[in-house]
Amino acid sequence: MTGILSRGALFGLTMFLGAGMAAQAQEDGPPERTRATTADNKLAVVENAIDAFIRPGYGDFHESADVAVEAMESLCTHPGGAALATARDSFADLAGSWSRIEFVRFGPVLEDNRLEKILFFPDRRGIALRQIQGILGSRDESATTAQSLAGKSVAVQGLGALEFVLFGTDADTLAVDGDAFRCSYGRAIARNLAGIAADLDAGWADADGIAARLTRPNAADPAWRSATDSLQEIVGIFIHGFEVIRDLRLRPAMGESAEDARPNLLLFPRSELALASLRANFAGMRDLFVTSEVVSLLPAPQTYLGDSIRFEFANADRTLAALAPPLADVAAQPEQRQELTYLLIVTDSLQSQFADQLSPSLGLSTGFSALDGD
């Protein structure tokens, strides 16, 4: 408990000092900038984000999806324990690669319901489980090809569905004597995901596509009319990403106490990959923060924010490294959930730093909530 309190106090001190410096800057009048924040400066940050993080991120997701297809092909052709283990490992890599890039929630991923097709979450009413079990129970042959599967409910064609095939009830039959239908369904899911991943990769690689619109904004574009609009989109990744982690990934599962915890609401409960996914979430946004060089745009009095944000990323990394899966056990055990509670504090701090400090310092608005409508 002492460690938690001391880190909590340090968090409070960081926020207090940050607020004090921001207030002093307001009293001193208009801030001087370390360099002029021109449109070119803003677009350089946007270009960094695209070339050093977004494009490679979707490229990694595409590659991982192709590997998952190969693993499912092998499992269906030669079922057994080793093949099932390889398929499960490929799923873990695929889920991790998606978790790194999943908070880039604009552009091609919003077309054709791709975001929901890749990961249908949260699912508060258990829709996915009922529909997936329905497919397995009825042996619906239309779910065994990627083309026909793509026309079905988003709840039965993404990572959650593939997780159930490989880790859910009766999944071990894939290793013992094989389950041709179950494996064919899983293979169709993997192929469908690989097709979506290929489209996302191509969409961002297109020289005249989304990247061009963001780095060459113009007044006729309905989404990105100026460099400020483009920069707003990049900073929004952090603001809404941490909001999702805090309000959809952590709080519902943790509850107010160990007694109120609902660990079944964690992501990837059957594969016990909730912790790995969180680590990839934070690592992805940390890498985006570093490679985009967004701190180079801060006014001189606010440059301390760069160190403050890096400090909290380091706190999150240390906390996550100290946890061990399954995260469901951590959430439900009073003596273990202190670290998870601290992670929630750090997540809230990071969200606040980007939304309430960095964004206004760059002349941006926080914008709408990522959870509107959920």
Secondary structure as the mmCIF struct_conf table of DSSP 4:
data_model
#
loop_
_struct_conf.conf_type_id
_struct_conf.id
_struct_conf.beg_label_comp_id
_struct_conf.beg_label_asym_id
_struct_conf.beg_label_seq_id
_struct_conf.end_label_comp_id
_struct_conf.end_label_asym_id
_struct_conf.end_label_seq_id
HELX_RH_AL_P HELX_RH_AL_P1 THR A 2 GLU A 27
TURN_TY1_P TURN_TY1_P1 ASP A 28 ASP A 28
BEND BEND1 PRO A 30 PRO A 30
HELX_LH_PP_P HELX_LH_PP_P1 PRO A 31 GLU A 32
STRN STRN1 ARG A 33 ARG A 33
BEND BEND2 THR A 34 ARG A 35
HELX_RH_AL_P HELX_RH_AL_P2 ALA A 39 ALA A 49
HELX_RH_PI_P HELX_RH_PI_P1 ILE A 50 ILE A 54
HELX_RH_AL_P HELX_RH_AL_P3 ARG A 55 THR A 77
BEND BEND3 HIS A 78 HIS A 78
BEND BEND4 GLY A 80 GLY A 80
HELX_RH_AL_P HELX_RH_AL_P4 GLY A 81 ILE A 101
TURN_TY1_P TURN_TY1_P2 GLU A 102 PHE A 103
BEND BEND5 PHE A 106 PHE A 106
HELX_RH_3T_P HELX_RH_3T_P1 GLY A 107 ASN A 113
HELX_RH_AL_P HELX_RH_AL_P5 ARG A 114 ILE A 118
TURN_TY1_P TURN_TY1_P3 ARG A 124 ARG A 125
HELX_RH_AL_P HELX_RH_AL_P6 ILE A 127 SER A 138
TURN_TY1_P TURN_TY1_P4 ARG A 139 ARG A 139
HELX_RH_3T_P HELX_RH_3T_P2 GLU A 141 ALA A 143
BEND BEND6 THR A 144 THR A 145
HELX_RH_AL_P HELX_RH_AL_P7 ALA A 146 LEU A 149
TURN_TY1_P TURN_TY1_P5 ALA A 150 GLY A 151
BEND BEND7 LYS A 152 LYS A 152
HELX_RH_3T_P HELX_RH_3T_P3 VAL A 154 VAL A 156
BEND BEND8 GLN A 157 GLY A 158
HELX_RH_AL_P HELX_RH_AL_P8 LEU A 159 PHE A 167
BEND BEND9 GLY A 168 GLY A 168
TURN_TY1_P TURN_TY1_P6 THR A 169 ASP A 172
HELX_RH_AL_P HELX_RH_AL_P9 THR A 173 VAL A 176
TURN_TY1_P TURN_TY1_P7 ASP A 177 ASP A 177
HELX_RH_AL_P HELX_RH_AL_P10 ALA A 180 ALA A 205
TURN_TY1_P TURN_TY1_P8 ALA A 207 ASP A 208
BEND BEND10 GLY A 209 GLY A 209
HELX_RH_AL_P HELX_RH_AL_P11 ILE A 210 THR A 215
BEND BEND11 ARG A 216 ARG A 216
TURN_TY1_P TURN_TY1_P9 ALA A 219 ALA A 220
BEND BEND12 PRO A 222 ALA A 223
BEND BEND13 SER A 226 SER A 226
HELX_RH_AL_P HELX_RH_AL_P12 ALA A 227 VAL A 244
HELX_RH_PI_P HELX_RH_PI_P2 ILE A 245 LEU A 250
HELX_RH_AL_P HELX_RH_AL_P13 ARG A 251 MET A 254
BEND BEND14 GLU A 256 SER A 257
TURN_TY1_P TURN_TY1_P10 ALA A 258 ASP A 260
HELX_RH_3T_P HELX_RH_3T_P4 PRO A 263 LEU A 265
BEND BEND15 LEU A 266 PHE A 268
TURN_TY1_P TURN_TY1_P11 PRO A 269 GLU A 272
HELX_RH_AL_P HELX_RH_AL_P14 ALA A 274 SER A 292
TURN_TY1_P TURN_TY1_P12 GLU A 293 GLU A 293
HELX_RH_3T_P HELX_RH_3T_P5 VAL A 294 LEU A 297
BEND BEND16 LEU A 298 LEU A 298
STRN STRN2 PRO A 299 PRO A 299
HELX_RH_3T_P HELX_RH_3T_P6 ALA A 300 GLN A 302
TURN_TY1_P TURN_TY1_P13 THR A 303 THR A 303
HELX_RH_AL_P HELX_RH_AL_P15 TYR A 304 ALA A 322
BEND BEND17 PRO A 325 PRO A 325
HELX_RH_AL_P HELX_RH_AL_P16 LEU A 327 ALA A 332
TURN_TY1_P TURN_TY1_P14 PRO A 334 GLN A 336
HELX_RH_AL_P HELX_RH_AL_P17 ARG A 337 SER A 352
HELX_RH_PI_P HELX_RH_PI_P3 GLN A 353 LEU A 358
HELX_RH_AL_P HELX_RH_AL_P18 SER A 359 SER A 361
TURN_TY1_P TURN_TY1_P15 LEU A 362 GLY A 363
BEND BEND18 PHE A 368 PHE A 368
TURN_TY1_P TURN_TY1_P16 ALA A 370 GLY A 373
#
